[in-house]
């Protein structure tokens, strides 16, 4: 997931130090969104595991679990439709005011 953020944030003109500073905060926003969008693709056991994984800060594990439920085309479409707008808004409203 961090690589996805690096790519998205770099497209917004942010350096790696800034990306790392905001990663965990932004990851939590994205995880909630991903879980909400993808909960129909997860089985009952996986749904039950997600809160425990969040508690244990297993961000990459959750991201990989959810990503595995999508074909590459579906994943790209979902990221473009749901995550990219959040990223753009987050950078504009939260990151840029703090780093300027």
Secondary structure, DSSP 4 states (H G I P E B T S, - for coil): -HHHHHHHHHHTT--HHHHHHHHHHHHHHHHHHHHHHHGGGS-HHHHHHHHHHHHTT-HHHHHHHHHTTS-HHHHHHHIIIIIHHHHHHHIIIIIHHHH-
